[in-house]
Amino acid sequence: MNETRIEIDIEQLRGLIGRSVDYYGTRCTVIEVLEDSPALVLEACHKHTTIQPDQHGEAYRRVPTTITVPVLNQNRIEYTPGFLDLNLFE
């Protein structure tokens, strides 16, 4: 079966940067767009942080939790469930 690949407008995705979204019940902000995948990088708005290690694996600093949400599946023929579940806040 020859399925059609979905073409994504990266500029349209970039327009989401700074927008608040709900991702599976977690309020997040879109902070980056990865073009190759394509994917959205979200930063969780809650106060929980993740400990970021340095190059030696030692605890270095606390940083906000980030989540990478692929827009398309590997074959680029359908949207991922995570992307479809994003709800934009006004």
N, C-alpha and C positions, 0 to 999 in steps of 0.2 A: 504494500500500500504506500503510495506516495503522498505523504502529509506535508502541508505547507508550513514552512518556518515562519514564525512571528517576527516581524521587524519592529524594533523598539526605537522610539525617538528619545535619545539621551537628553536632549535639551528639555523635553517635557519632564523627564525624571528629575533633572536638576532643579526644575521649578518647585519640587517638593522639599528641597533643602530648607531647613528652618521650620517646617510645618510640624505640628504635633499630631501624632497618630496613636491609635490604640492597637497594640499587637498582642493578641491572645490575653487581654485583660491587663496589660502593662502599658502605662502611658509613656511614650517615647518621643524623641525629636529626631527627625531625619537630619543627619549631619554630613553625609557624603554619598556620592553615587559612584560605584565601581563600574566602569564602562565595559570591560572585557566580558564579564559574566552575563548580562548586567545584574547588579545587585544594589540594594539600598543598605546603608549602614545606619543603624538606629542607636541612639544613646538613651538609656532608661532614665526617666525623670525622678525615680525614687532615690532615697538617700543612701541605699546600700551601695557599697563600692567593692571593687575587686582589687586584690593585691597584685600589682604588676611586678614580675621578677626582672632582674637585670640579666645580662648575657651569661652570668654564672649560675642562674637559677635562684639567687638570693632575693628575698623580699626587698623591694625597692621603694615603692610608693603605692598609695591607694588611688585608683582611677575609677571613673564612672563605668558602669557595665555597658558594653556595646554588643549589639546583635547584628549579624549580617543576614539579610533576607534576599535570597536569589529571586529575581523577577520571573525567569523562565526555567523550565526543566532542562536537563542535559541536552536533549534533542532540539530544543528551542521551538517546540511545536505547541506547547501549552504553558499557561501561567502556573506558578507553584501555589500550593494551598496557602502558604504563609503570606505571599504577596496578595492573594485574593482576600485574605482575612484582615488586612490592614484597614482600619477605619480612620478617616481624616477628621480632625477636630477643626472647627471654624475659628 
